[in-house]
Amino acid sequence: MKTAKKPKARPESIPCFDCEAGSLQPVLLDHSTNHPRLGRITIPAVPMLRCDRCGATVIGEDGNTHIDTFLDKALHAISPQEIQAFLDKYKLTQKRAAEITGYGEKNISRWLGGRARPSESVSNFLRVLLAEESAFARLLMKNFPETTKAAFPAEERQPDEDEKQILKLVDYPALVRIGAVVPGASPMVRRTELCRLLKMPDLVAFRDAASGKHRAMAAFKDTNQQSNLVSGAIWIELGLRAAEKLEVKPYDRGNLQKAVSQLRELTQSPLAGIIPEVRRILAGAGVALVFAPSMKQSAFRGCTQLLTPTKAVIIHSLKYRTVSQFWLILFHEIAHLVLHITNPGDVFEDYDDQSTDPREAAADDWARDTLVFSDALIAFQARNDKPEPWQIQKFAQEVKVHPAIAAEVFNKKAGWEVIKYSYLKMKGLFPHISEAEAEELWKRNELAV
């Protein structure tokens, strides 16, 4: 004979906190909210308690857990369980994990406890470290290198035939000029100095690794100029080493977008005197701005990379030492960080023609439209199809940007040199950075160390 199941005891009703006359009953309701990153979103079927008399609703512990789970999925946030798995896999304390990743012990504690959620880029980076032991090993070596370093080159000798061809690709005089290598005309001296500079046992090893350096960067280069992987990779390497020495606040794309308006206000000031302020503003958003000298066959004007989720770098060549090109190149690289780069692993393939990569065209458009407001420029062009220098100067004052930038953007939009640069130079409206000023910026980076 089967025993009849006892009916489940109904939970004691909870009185309504608002009207105090009704009781709160469990329901599933959609919940809408504003999220700082996702905007206005609706979370379906959230467990809530609703008064059977006045209709007031309360989101309890179950509801908050449901909302947190939904947001974690929407933001691709790594879970506390995954972070704990990362700590367990590498036998890390929270303090040690903070030292290695640079995220801060308090942040890791909050993520583990579910009191905060990491950003999508941080989550993706931690997942890479959890999945790839080699990635964790590289990060560990980068932040905590062995005290005993190998001496390069392992042997001092004449370059072999492959290395002789590589030496022809290197702008050795440019490296001498900034103190990265000692002067020397003999192939043996140059091979020795380059191996020491690049920390490679031979030049072939560096050439073989060069394509990886290019792929990791969002690079702005002249496609009508001859270039080679070796010269470009040396340029990138110098910039990255300089960036490693700079301390910046944790990278934040939102803060970078806010910094753009501050940078734009500086465009009207003499460039030589405001570079430290430009670097300070970018450092506040987590971006290290460094300068590496333009080299023969590197073709780079600038490039950018998200080194880690907490640090980005922009390398500027000062290749064209005009005020307008300084700002257009800088804003072009900022555009890549704002529009295209989300994770440290994002790759930009090299291109033969910049116009074939839509991201490069988008970065150009963003830089021009941000520096010279597109709606204002369109109205100005409609009134002045061939403006005089005084008109472009007046327009620049109205939109609060340097006349050289306004003139260059006007010409780019028109597709030809409507406003003659030679005439602007004669009027003092198209200033240059002197070679001595550029040299000083390169040397301040301690590129050779």
C-alpha angles and dihedrals in degrees: 000000000000118000113233113245115246112242114251113259112251112239115252108266118252115226117236113261092212109044097014088207099086133051130239115251127192114255139161113235137166113252123206123198142157115250121194092228104025098040119211109359137170120217111204128223100005113179107243141158117241128190112243090212111039100015096235112155132213127195108216133187094289091051094049090049089051091050093047091051091050093049092046089057093044092050094039086233117176113246126240087246091057092048090050089050088053091052092046095047094056096030093240131162117218089254093052092046089052091051093051099043099033092227098122129250094252092055093050090048091052092048092049092049093047091240091122137011126227121237122264092256093050090046093051092047093051090047089054090051090048093050100038118052089186090059090052090048092052092049091049092051092046094053098033108028120186112270091227106067125192116251115236132246097034087207133017110226145132113287116259121233094275092049092049089058090048092051088059089060095055124091092221096171090058090054091049090050093061095040097251093127136014120256115265139145100198118096090229093056092046093048091049094048094046093049090051093047094047094038092232130135090226140358095251090064090055093047090052091052094045098089090058091057091053094048092053094058133074094223131193107204140160107259092194091060124083112250141174135201096241097054091043093048092052089051091051092045092054091050094048092050091052091049092053089062094054120090115218136170117258110293114258123175092205092054090048091055089051090049091057093074090051091051092048091057089058094058092087093058126087105275100223092061100047103048092099090053091049090052092046093052092049092045088055088061093046099262123128110209113202135168126226122182119255109254133199112270094005091100091190121142093175144325140194139205139176097235094186131347087268102045136046129183134209116193114199122192099194082219093155103038096208124119092235094052092047091058098037092052093045093050090045089059092044087053091060090054092046098042110024118016117079105147136033089243096058109127130209113199116222116256136208093208121028091214090065093065110073091200091061091050090047091051090051092050093047092050094049095043092047095049096041110026106240096220092051091047093050091052091047092049090050090057097038118032091170106023124194119234091257090055094051088046091053091046091050090053090052094052091037099237133119114277091233090059093046091049094048094047090047090053093046091052091047092048096230141055098279092156108048112233091206090059091047090051090051089053092048093246097116106055126184135213108242120241089243091054091049091049090052092053092050093050094047088064091065087227094169097057 
